């Protein structure tokens, strides 16, 4: 709803990363002009956490499947 009200319907449909485009439009005086950089950092951080948790789950599953316990 926010993206449609700020960017419009055509831009919202066309853009592959709508949240990033929406963050480009945010300007809070002269302090926060580059909010899209913060959005990018959050995306990279969450992707890293998801990959790490997925790798951990696969590792634990492989240990249990092949019964590879440390004695």
N, CA, C and O atoms as a Maestro MAE file, in Angstrom:
{
 s_m_m2io_version
 :::
 2.0.0
}

f_m_ct {
 s_m_title
 :::
 protein
 m_atom[284] {
  # First column is atom index #
  i_m_mmod_type
  r_m_x_coord
  r_m_y_coord
  r_m_z_coord
  i_m_residue_number
  s_m_chain_name
  s_m_pdb_residue_name
  s_m_pdb_atom_name
  i_m_atomic_number
  :::
  1 25 0.827 -1.183 0.000 1 A "UNK " " N  " 7
  2 3 0.000 0.000 0.000 1 A "UNK " " CA " 6
  3 2 0.880 1.259 0.000 1 A "UNK " " C  " 6
  4 15 0.574 2.249 -0.665 1 A "UNK " " O  " 8
  5 25 1.987 1.193 0.768 2 A "UNK " " N  " 7
  6 3 2.898 2.338 0.786 2 A "UNK " " CA " 6
  7 2 3.544 2.549 -0.572 2 A "UNK " " C  " 6
  8 15 3.673 3.680 -1.040 2 A "UNK " " O  " 8
  9 25 3.945 1.463 -1.195 3 A "UNK " " N  " 7
  10 3 4.631 1.603 -2.474 3 A "UNK " " CA " 6
  11 2 3.710 2.143 -3.558 3 A "UNK " " C  " 6
  12 15 4.132 2.941 -4.395 3 A "UNK " " O  " 8
  13 25 2.483 1.721 -3.546 4 A "UNK " " N  " 7
  14 3 1.536 2.233 -4.541 4 A "UNK " " CA " 6
  15 2 1.262 3.707 -4.307 4 A "UNK " " C  " 6
  16 15 1.164 4.475 -5.265 4 A "UNK " " O  " 8
  17 25 1.135 4.117 -3.055 5 A "UNK " " N  " 7
  18 3 0.845 5.527 -2.778 5 A "UNK " " CA " 6
  19 2 2.040 6.430 -3.069 5 A "UNK " " C  " 6
  20 15 1.848 7.592 -3.426 5 A "UNK " " O  " 8
  21 25 3.258 5.933 -2.927 6 A "UNK " " N  " 7
  22 3 4.432 6.766 -3.174 6 A "UNK " " CA " 6
  23 2 4.886 6.684 -4.622 6 A "UNK " " C  " 6
  24 15 5.145 7.710 -5.251 6 A "UNK " " O  " 8
  25 25 4.985 5.471 -5.153 7 A "UNK " " N  " 7
  26 3 5.539 5.294 -6.497 7 A "UNK " " CA " 6
  27 2 4.487 5.255 -7.601 7 A "UNK " " C  " 6
  28 15 4.784 5.571 -8.752 7 A "UNK " " O  " 8
  29 25 3.294 4.880 -7.267 8 A "UNK " " N  " 7
  30 3 2.254 4.732 -8.278 8 A "UNK " " CA " 6
  31 2 2.135 3.281 -8.713 8 A "UNK " " C  " 6
  32 15 3.028 2.473 -8.461 8 A "UNK " " O  " 8
  33 25 1.036 2.961 -9.362 9 A "UNK " " N  " 7
  34 3 0.760 1.574 -9.743 9 A "UNK " " CA " 6
  35 2 1.734 1.088 -10.823 9 A "UNK " " C  " 6
  36 15 2.249 -0.026 -10.728 9 A "UNK " " O  " 8
  37 25 1.991 1.906 -11.846 10 A "UNK " " N  " 7
  38 3 2.851 1.478 -12.945 10 A "UNK " " CA " 6
  39 2 4.270 1.192 -12.465 10 A "UNK " " C  " 6
  40 15 4.858 0.177 -12.838 10 A "UNK " " O  " 8
  41 25 4.818 2.071 -11.650 11 A "UNK " " N  " 7
  42 3 6.186 1.881 -11.150 11 A "UNK " " CA " 6
  43 2 6.268 0.686 -10.211 11 A "UNK " " C  " 6
  44 15 7.268 -0.032 -10.212 11 A "UNK " " O  " 8
  45 25 5.228 0.462 -9.409 12 A "UNK " " N  " 7
  46 3 5.212 -0.672 -8.492 12 A "UNK " " CA " 6
  47 2 5.179 -1.986 -9.251 12 A "UNK " " C  " 6
  48 15 5.836 -2.947 -8.851 12 A "UNK " " O  " 8
  49 25 4.427 -2.043 -10.335 13 A "UNK " " N  " 7
  50 3 4.339 -3.265 -11.136 13 A "UNK " " CA " 6
  51 2 5.647 -3.516 -11.883 13 A "UNK " " C  " 6
  52 15 6.077 -4.663 -12.009 13 A "UNK " " O  " 8
  53 25 6.270 -2.470 -12.371 14 A "UNK " " N  " 7
  54 3 7.458 -2.578 -13.216 14 A "UNK " " CA " 6
  55 2 8.740 -2.887 -12.445 14 A "UNK " " C  " 6
  56 15 9.610 -3.588 -12.960 14 A "UNK " " O  " 8
  57 25 8.866 -2.384 -11.243 15 A "UNK " " N  " 7
  58 3 10.122 -2.477 -10.503 15 A "UNK " " CA " 6
  59 2 10.325 -3.868 -9.891 15 A "UNK " " C  " 6
  60 15 9.412 -4.405 -9.265 15 A "UNK " " O  " 8
  61 25 11.509 -4.449 -10.066 16 A "UNK " " N  " 7
  62 3 11.761 -5.759 -9.461 16 A "UNK " " CA " 6
  63 2 12.009 -5.680 -7.956 16 A "UNK " " C  " 6
  64 15 11.673 -6.617 -7.232 16 A "UNK " " O  " 8
  65 25 12.583 -4.593 -7.477 17 A "UNK " " N  " 7
  66 3 12.859 -4.397 -6.049 17 A "UNK " " CA " 6
  67 2 12.144 -3.130 -5.585 17 A "UNK " " C  " 6
  68 15 12.739 -2.056 -5.502 17 A "UNK " " O  " 8
  69 25 10.877 -3.281 -5.290 18 A "UNK " " N  " 7
  70 3 10.031 -2.132 -4.978 18 A "UNK " " CA " 6
  71 2 10.447 -1.469 -3.669 18 A "UNK " " C  " 6
  72 15 10.426 -0.243 -3.565 18 A "UNK " " O  " 8
  73 25 10.819 -2.255 -2.682 19 A "UNK " " N  " 7
  74 3 11.201 -1.682 -1.390 19 A "UNK " " CA " 6
  75 2 12.446 -0.820 -1.544 19 A "UNK " " C  " 6
  76 15 12.543 0.245 -0.934 19 A "UNK " " O  " 8
  77 25 13.393 -1.270 -2.349 20 A "UNK " " N  " 7
  78 3 14.611 -0.496 -2.589 20 A "UNK " " CA " 6
  79 2 14.284 0.822 -3.289 20 A "UNK " " C  " 6
  80 15 14.823 1.869 -2.930 20 A "UNK " " O  " 8
  81 25 13.407 0.770 -4.282 21 A "UNK " " N  " 7
  82 3 12.998 1.997 -4.974 21 A "UNK " " CA " 6
  83 2 12.241 2.936 -4.043 21 A "UNK " " C  " 6
  84 15 12.385 4.156 -4.127 21 A "UNK " " O  " 8
  85 25 11.442 2.369 -3.168 22 A "UNK " " N  " 7
  86 3 10.721 3.181 -2.195 22 A "UNK " " CA " 6
  87 2 11.695 3.853 -1.238 22 A "UNK " " C  " 6
  88 15 11.498 5.009 -0.865 22 A "UNK " " O  " 8
  89 25 12.740 3.142 -0.839 23 A "UNK " " N  " 7
  90 3 13.728 3.711 0.074 23 A "UNK " " CA " 6
  91 2 14.500 4.854 -0.574 23 A "UNK " " C  " 6
  92 15 14.971 5.752 0.125 23 A "UNK " " O  " 8
  93 25 14.638 4.836 -1.899 24 A "UNK " " N  " 7
  94 3 15.310 5.934 -2.599 24 A "UNK " " CA " 6
  95 2 14.540 7.237 -2.468 24 A "UNK " " C  " 6
  96 15 15.130 8.318 -2.490 24 A "UNK " " O  " 8
  97 25 13.237 7.137 -2.332 25 A "UNK " " N  " 7
  98 3 12.389 8.328 -2.254 25 A "UNK " " CA " 6
  99 2 12.347 8.943 -0.854 25 A "UNK " " C  " 6
  100 15 11.889 10.074 -0.696 25 A "UNK " " O  " 8
  101 25 12.812 8.227 0.148 26 A "UNK " " N  " 7
  102 3 12.746 8.722 1.523 26 A "UNK " " CA " 6
  103 2 13.878 9.703 1.767 26 A "UNK " " C  " 6
  104 15 15.045 9.391 1.531 26 A "UNK " " O  " 8
  105 25 13.532 10.873 2.235 27 A "UNK " " N  " 7
  106 3 14.505 11.885 2.621 27 A "UNK " " CA " 6
  107 2 14.004 12.568 3.881 27 A "UNK " " C  " 6
  108 15 12.973 13.241 3.871 27 A "UNK " " O  " 8
  109 25 14.737 12.390 4.953 28 A "UNK " " N  " 7
  110 3 14.381 13.029 6.222 28 A "UNK " " CA " 6
  111 2 15.373 14.155 6.443 28 A "UNK " " C  " 6
  112 15 16.484 13.937 6.926 28 A "UNK " " O  " 8
  113 25 14.965 15.345 6.089 29 A "UNK " " N  " 7
  114 3 15.796 16.546 6.122 29 A "UNK " " CA " 6
  115 2 17.115 16.277 5.431 29 A "UNK " " C  " 6
  116 15 17.112 15.748 4.320 29 A "UNK " " O  " 8
  117 25 18.229 16.611 6.027 30 A "UNK " " N  " 7
  118 3 19.538 16.353 5.422 30 A "UNK " " CA " 6
  119 2 20.277 15.228 6.142 30 A "UNK " " C  " 6
  120 15 21.414 14.912 5.791 30 A "UNK " " O  " 8
  121 25 19.649 14.628 7.135 31 A "UNK " " N  " 7
  122 3 20.326 13.610 7.944 31 A "UNK " " CA " 6
  123 2 20.290 12.259 7.239 31 A "UNK " " C  " 6
  124 15 21.333 11.635 7.047 31 A "UNK " " O  " 8
  125 25 19.121 11.809 6.857 32 A "UNK " " N  " 7
  126 3 18.962 10.489 6.246 32 A "UNK " " CA " 6
  127 2 18.545 10.649 4.792 32 A "UNK " " C  " 6
  128 15 17.353 10.641 4.485 32 A "UNK " " O  " 8
  129 25 19.515 10.794 3.897 33 A "UNK " " N  " 7
  130 3 19.192 10.899 2.480 33 A "UNK " " CA " 6
  131 2 19.429 9.592 1.738 33 A "UNK " " C  " 6
  132 15 18.860 9.377 0.668 33 A "UNK " " O  " 8
  133 25 20.249 8.730 2.284 34 A "UNK " " N  " 7
  134 3 20.587 7.478 1.616 34 A "UNK " " CA " 6
  135 2 20.031 6.287 2.380 34 A "UNK " " C  " 6
  136 15 20.784 5.436 2.854 34 A "UNK " " O  " 8
  137 25 18.717 6.230 2.495 35 A "UNK " " N  " 7
  138 3 18.066 5.150 3.218 35 A "UNK " " CA " 6
  139 2 18.191 3.840 2.450 35 A "UNK " " C  " 6
  140 15 18.164 2.770 3.057 35 A "UNK " " O  " 8
  141 25 18.327 3.901 1.138 36 A "UNK " " N  " 7
  142 3 18.433 2.674 0.356 36 A "UNK " " CA " 6
  143 2 19.705 1.892 0.696 36 A "UNK " " C  " 6
  144 15 19.737 0.671 0.541 36 A "UNK " " O  " 8
  145 25 20.741 2.574 1.151 37 A "UNK " " N  " 7
  146 3 21.949 1.868 1.596 37 A "UNK " " CA " 6
  147 2 21.638 1.027 2.834 37 A "UNK " " C  " 6
  148 15 22.121 -0.098 2.959 37 A "UNK " " O  " 8
  149 25 20.842 1.565 3.736 38 A "UNK " " N  " 7
  150 3 20.437 0.817 4.924 38 A "UNK " " CA " 6
  151 2 19.590 -0.397 4.538 38 A "UNK " " C  " 6
  152 15 19.746 -1.474 5.113 38 A "UNK " " O  " 8
  153 25 18.708 -0.223 3.578 39 A "UNK " " N  " 7
  154 3 17.881 -1.339 3.097 39 A "UNK " " CA " 6
  155 2 18.768 -2.420 2.477 39 A "UNK " " C  " 6
  156 15 18.540 -3.609 2.703 39 A "UNK " " O  " 8
  157 25 19.765 -2.025 1.707 40 A "UNK " " N  " 7
  158 3 20.691 -2.986 1.120 40 A "UNK " " CA " 6
  159 2 21.479 -3.751 2.167 40 A "UNK " " C  " 6
  160 15 21.677 -4.958 2.033 40 A "UNK " " O  " 8
  161 25 21.930 -3.066 3.204 41 A "UNK " " N  " 7
  162 3 22.668 -3.720 4.282 41 A "UNK " " CA " 6
  163 2 21.776 -4.718 5.009 41 A "UNK " " C  " 6
  164 15 22.219 -5.815 5.352 41 A "UNK " " O  " 8
  165 25 20.534 -4.348 5.244 42 A "UNK " " N  " 7
  166 3 19.593 -5.265 5.907 42 A "UNK " " CA " 6
  167 2 19.340 -6.487 5.037 42 A "UNK " " C  " 6
  168 15 19.297 -7.604 5.553 42 A "UNK " " O  " 8
  169 25 19.170 -6.303 3.721 43 A "UNK " " N  " 7
  170 3 18.958 -7.441 2.817 43 A "UNK " " CA " 6
  171 2 20.160 -8.377 2.824 43 A "UNK " " C  " 6
  172 15 19.994 -9.596 2.883 43 A "UNK " " O  " 8
  173 25 21.366 -7.822 2.764 44 A "UNK " " N  " 7
  174 3 22.568 -8.655 2.766 44 A "UNK " " CA " 6
  175 2 22.688 -9.406 4.082 44 A "UNK " " C  " 6
  176 15 23.043 -10.585 4.094 44 A "UNK " " O  " 8
  177 25 22.396 -8.736 5.188 45 A "UNK " " N  " 7
  178 3 22.484 -9.374 6.501 45 A "UNK " " CA " 6
  179 2 21.487 -10.514 6.639 45 A "UNK " " C  " 6
  180 15 21.843 -11.591 7.117 45 A "UNK " " O  " 8
  181 25 20.252 -10.295 6.230 46 A "UNK " " N  " 7
  182 3 19.251 -11.355 6.353 46 A "UNK " " CA " 6
  183 2 19.562 -12.526 5.419 46 A "UNK " " C  " 6
  184 15 19.305 -13.677 5.771 46 A "UNK " " O  " 8
  185 25 20.108 -12.249 4.242 47 A "UNK " " N  " 7
  186 3 20.490 -13.327 3.334 47 A "UNK " " CA " 6
  187 2 21.622 -14.155 3.940 47 A "UNK " " C  " 6
  188 15 21.610 -15.382 3.845 47 A "UNK " " O  " 8
  189 25 22.590 -13.499 4.556 48 A "UNK " " N  " 7
  190 3 23.685 -14.216 5.217 48 A "UNK " " CA " 6
  191 2 23.157 -15.107 6.332 48 A "UNK " " C  " 6
  192 15 23.581 -16.255 6.460 48 A "UNK " " O  " 8
  193 25 22.239 -14.590 7.138 49 A "UNK " " N  " 7
  194 3 21.686 -15.370 8.244 49 A "UNK " " CA " 6
  195 2 20.898 -16.566 7.712 49 A "UNK " " C  " 6
  196 15 21.010 -17.667 8.252 49 A "UNK " " O  " 8
  197 25 20.107 -16.363 6.665 50 A "UNK " " N  " 7
  198 3 19.330 -17.464 6.085 50 A "UNK " " CA " 6
  199 2 20.238 -18.560 5.527 50 A "UNK " " C  " 6
  200 15 19.977 -19.745 5.736 50 A "UNK " " O  " 8
  201 25 21.295 -18.176 4.824 51 A "UNK " " N  " 7
  202 3 22.221 -19.161 4.272 51 A "UNK " " CA " 6
  203 2 22.940 -19.900 5.395 51 A "UNK " " C  " 6
  204 15 23.116 -21.116 5.323 51 A "UNK " " O  " 8
  205 25 23.355 -19.177 6.429 52 A "UNK " " N  " 7
  206 3 24.043 -19.801 7.553 52 A "UNK " " CA " 6
  207 2 23.141 -20.793 8.274 52 A "UNK " " C  " 6
  208 15 23.576 -21.901 8.588 52 A "UNK " " O  " 8
  209 25 21.904 -20.420 8.540 53 A "UNK " " N  " 7
  210 3 20.971 -21.331 9.204 53 A "UNK " " CA " 6
  211 2 20.641 -22.540 8.325 53 A "UNK " " C  " 6
  212 15 20.497 -23.653 8.833 53 A "UNK " " O  " 8
  213 25 20.524 -22.334 7.036 54 A "UNK " " N  " 7
  214 3 20.280 -23.442 6.115 54 A "UNK " " CA " 6
  215 2 21.453 -24.412 6.091 54 A "UNK " " C  " 6
  216 15 21.256 -25.627 6.112 54 A "UNK " " O  " 8
  217 25 22.670 -23.885 6.048 55 A "UNK " " N  " 7
  218 3 23.855 -24.735 6.082 55 A "UNK " " CA " 6
  219 2 23.930 -25.500 7.394 55 A "UNK " " C  " 6
  220 15 24.281 -26.680 7.399 55 A "UNK " " O  " 8
  221 25 23.613 -24.860 8.486 56 A "UNK " " N  " 7
  222 3 23.610 -25.520 9.796 56 A "UNK " " CA " 6
  223 2 22.583 -26.661 9.831 56 A "UNK " " C  " 6
  224 15 22.869 -27.748 10.331 56 A "UNK " " O  " 8
  225 25 21.396 -26.401 9.299 57 A "UNK " " N  " 7
  226 3 20.352 -27.432 9.283 57 A "UNK " " CA " 6
  227 2 20.764 -28.619 8.414 57 A "UNK " " C  " 6
  228 15 20.525 -29.766 8.792 57 A "UNK " " O  " 8
  229 25 21.374 -28.366 7.264 58 A "UNK " " N  " 7
  230 3 21.838 -29.452 6.397 58 A "UNK " " CA " 6
  231 2 22.939 -30.243 7.085 58 A "UNK " " C  " 6
  232 15 22.971 -31.470 6.992 58 A "UNK " " O  " 8
  233 25 23.834 -29.560 7.768 59 A "UNK " " N  " 7
  234 3 24.922 -30.239 8.470 59 A "UNK " " CA " 6
  235 2 24.394 -31.130 9.584 59 A "UNK " " C  " 6
  236 15 24.811 -32.281 9.711 59 A "UNK " " O  " 8
  237 25 23.477 -30.606 10.391 60 A "UNK " " N  " 7
  238 3 22.890 -31.395 11.476 60 A "UNK " " CA " 6
  239 2 22.117 -32.589 10.916 60 A "UNK " " C  " 6
  240 15 22.176 -33.687 11.469 60 A "UNK " " O  " 8
  241 25 21.404 -32.372 9.833 61 A "UNK " " N  " 7
  242 3 20.655 -33.473 9.199 61 A "UNK " " CA " 6
  243 2 21.588 -34.553 8.681 61 A "UNK " " C  " 6
  244 15 21.299 -35.740 8.832 61 A "UNK " " O  " 8
  245 25 22.704 -34.163 8.069 62 A "UNK " " N  " 7
  246 3 23.661 -35.145 7.553 62 A "UNK " " CA " 6
  247 2 24.295 -35.936 8.694 62 A "UNK " " C  " 6
  248 15 24.503 -37.143 8.572 62 A "UNK " " O  " 8
  249 25 24.599 -35.270 9.787 63 A "UNK " " N  " 7
  250 3 25.180 -35.955 10.949 63 A "UNK " " CA " 6
  251 2 24.195 -36.992 11.486 63 A "UNK " " C  " 6
  252 15 24.591 -38.116 11.796 63 A "UNK " " O  " 8
  253 25 22.938 -36.633 11.598 64 A "UNK " " N  " 7
  254 3 21.942 -37.562 12.116 64 A "UNK " " CA " 6
  255 2 21.636 -38.683 11.121 64 A "UNK " " C  " 6
  256 15 21.413 -39.825 11.521 64 A "UNK " " O  " 8
  257 25 21.627 -38.364 9.845 65 A "UNK " " N  " 7
  258 3 21.326 -39.359 8.822 65 A "UNK " " CA " 6
  259 2 22.419 -40.429 8.731 65 A "UNK " " C  " 6
  260 15 22.124 -41.621 8.644 65 A "UNK " " O  " 8
  261 25 23.671 -39.996 8.752 66 A "UNK " " N  " 7
  262 3 24.786 -40.939 8.594 66 A "UNK " " CA " 6
  263 2 25.382 -41.379 9.932 66 A "UNK " " C  " 6
  264 15 26.380 -42.098 9.964 66 A "UNK " " O  " 8
  265 25 24.771 -40.949 11.025 67 A "UNK " " N  " 7
  266 3 25.211 -41.315 12.363 67 A "UNK " " CA " 6
  267 2 26.700 -41.039 12.570 67 A "UNK " " C  " 6
  268 15 27.460 -41.926 12.958 67 A "UNK " " O  " 8
  269 25 27.093 -39.822 12.311 68 A "UNK " " N  " 7
  270 3 28.492 -39.391 12.421 68 A "UNK " " CA " 6
  271 2 28.711 -38.640 13.728 68 A "UNK " " C  " 6
  272 15 28.966 -37.436 13.714 68 A "UNK " " O  " 8
  273 25 28.616 -39.323 14.833 69 A "UNK " " N  " 7
  274 3 28.773 -38.676 16.124 69 A "UNK " " CA " 6
  275 2 30.229 -38.711 16.561 69 A "UNK " " C  " 6
  276 15 30.930 -39.692 16.313 69 A "UNK " " O  " 8
  277 25 30.679 -37.666 17.197 70 A "UNK " " N  " 7
  278 3 32.026 -37.569 17.702 70 A "UNK " " CA " 6
  279 2 32.124 -38.361 19.002 70 A "UNK " " C  " 6
  280 15 31.350 -38.132 19.932 70 A "UNK " " O  " 8
  281 25 33.050 -39.268 19.066 71 A "UNK " " N  " 7
  282 3 33.180 -40.110 20.267 71 A "UNK " " CA " 6
  283 2 34.144 -39.537 21.231 71 A "UNK " " C  " 6
  284 15 34.373 -40.116 22.293 71 A "UNK " " O  " 8
  :::
 }
 m_bond[283] {
  # First column is bond index #
  i_m_from
  i_m_to
  i_m_order
  :::
  1 1 2 1
  2 2 3 1
  3 3 4 2
  4 3 5 1
  5 5 6 1
  6 6 7 1
  7 7 8 2
  8 7 9 1
  9 9 10 1
  10 10 11 1
  11 11 12 2
  12 11 13 1
  13 13 14 1
  14 14 15 1
  15 15 16 2
  16 15 17 1
  17 17 18 1
  18 18 19 1
  19 19 20 2
  20 19 21 1
  21 21 22 1
  22 22 23 1
  23 23 24 2
  24 23 25 1
  25 25 26 1
  26 26 27 1
  27 27 28 2
  28 27 29 1
  29 29 30 1
  30 30 31 1
  31 31 32 2
  32 31 33 1
  33 33 34 1
  34 34 35 1
  35 35 36 2
  36 35 37 1
  37 37 38 1
  38 38 39 1
  39 39 40 2
  40 39 41 1
  41 41 42 1
  42 42 43 1
  43 43 44 2
  44 43 45 1
  45 45 46 1
  46 46 47 1
  47 47 48 2
  48 47 49 1
  49 49 50 1
  50 50 51 1
  51 51 52 2
  52 51 53 1
  53 53 54 1
  54 54 55 1
  55 55 56 2
  56 55 57 1
  57 57 58 1
  58 58 59 1
  59 59 60 2
  60 59 61 1
  61 61 62 1
  62 62 63 1
  63 63 64 2
  64 63 65 1
  65 65 66 1
  66 66 67 1
  67 67 68 2
  68 67 69 1
  69 69 70 1
  70 70 71 1
  71 71 72 2
  72 71 73 1
  73 73 74 1
  74 74 75 1
  75 75 76 2
  76 75 77 1
  77 77 78 1
  78 78 79 1
  79 79 80 2
  80 79 81 1
  81 81 82 1
  82 82 83 1
  83 83 84 2
  84 83 85 1
  85 85 86 1
  86 86 87 1
  87 87 88 2
  88 87 89 1
  89 89 90 1
  90 90 91 1
  91 91 92 2
  92 91 93 1
  93 93 94 1
  94 94 95 1
  95 95 96 2
  96 95 97 1
  97 97 98 1
  98 98 99 1
  99 99 100 2
  100 99 101 1
  101 101 102 1
  102 102 103 1
  103 103 104 2
  104 103 105 1
  105 105 106 1
  106 106 107 1
  107 107 108 2
  108 107 109 1
  109 109 110 1
  110 110 111 1
  111 111 112 2
  112 111 113 1
  113 113 114 1
  114 114 115 1
  115 115 116 2
  116 115 117 1
  117 117 118 1
  118 118 119 1
  119 119 120 2
  120 119 121 1
  121 121 122 1
  122 122 123 1
  123 123 124 2
  124 123 125 1
  125 125 126 1
  126 126 127 1
  127 127 128 2
  128 127 129 1
  129 129 130 1
  130 130 131 1
  131 131 132 2
  132 131 133 1
  133 133 134 1
  134 134 135 1
  135 135 136 2
  136 135 137 1
  137 137 138 1
  138 138 139 1
  139 139 140 2
  140 139 141 1
  141 141 142 1
  142 142 143 1
  143 143 144 2
  144 143 145 1
  145 145 146 1
  146 146 147 1
  147 147 148 2
  148 147 149 1
  149 149 150 1
  150 150 151 1
  151 151 152 2
  152 151 153 1
  153 153 154 1
  154 154 155 1
  155 155 156 2
  156 155 157 1
  157 157 158 1
  158 158 159 1
  159 159 160 2
  160 159 161 1
  161 161 162 1
  162 162 163 1
  163 163 164 2
  164 163 165 1
  165 165 166 1
  166 166 167 1
  167 167 168 2
  168 167 169 1
  169 169 170 1
  170 170 171 1
  171 171 172 2
  172 171 173 1
  173 173 174 1
  174 174 175 1
  175 175 176 2
  176 175 177 1
  177 177 178 1
  178 178 179 1
  179 179 180 2
  180 179 181 1
  181 181 182 1
  182 182 183 1
  183 183 184 2
  184 183 185 1
  185 185 186 1
  186 186 187 1
  187 187 188 2
  188 187 189 1
  189 189 190 1
  190 190 191 1
  191 191 192 2
  192 191 193 1
  193 193 194 1
  194 194 195 1
  195 195 196 2
  196 195 197 1
  197 197 198 1
  198 198 199 1
  199 199 200 2
  200 199 201 1
  201 201 202 1
  202 202 203 1
  203 203 204 2
  204 203 205 1
  205 205 206 1
  206 206 207 1
  207 207 208 2
  208 207 209 1
  209 209 210 1
  210 210 211 1
  211 211 212 2
  212 211 213 1
  213 213 214 1
  214 214 215 1
  215 215 216 2
  216 215 217 1
  217 217 218 1
  218 218 219 1
  219 219 220 2
  220 219 221 1
  221 221 222 1
  222 222 223 1
  223 223 224 2
  224 223 225 1
  225 225 226 1
  226 226 227 1
  227 227 228 2
  228 227 229 1
  229 229 230 1
  230 230 231 1
  231 231 232 2
  232 231 233 1
  233 233 234 1
  234 234 235 1
  235 235 236 2
  236 235 237 1
  237 237 238 1
  238 238 239 1
  239 239 240 2
  240 239 241 1
  241 241 242 1
  242 242 243 1
  243 243 244 2
  244 243 245 1
  245 245 246 1
  246 246 247 1
  247 247 248 2
  248 247 249 1
  249 249 250 1
  250 250 251 1
  251 251 252 2
  252 251 253 1
  253 253 254 1
  254 254 255 1
  255 255 256 2
  256 255 257 1
  257 257 258 1
  258 258 259 1
  259 259 260 2
  260 259 261 1
  261 261 262 1
  262 262 263 1
  263 263 264 2
  264 263 265 1
  265 265 266 1
  266 266 267 1
  267 267 268 2
  268 267 269 1
  269 269 270 1
  270 270 271 1
  271 271 272 2
  272 271 273 1
  273 273 274 1
  274 274 275 1
  275 275 276 2
  276 275 277 1
  277 277 278 1
  278 278 279 1
  279 279 280 2
  280 279 281 1
  281 281 282 1
  282 282 283 1
  283 283 284 2
  :::
 }
}
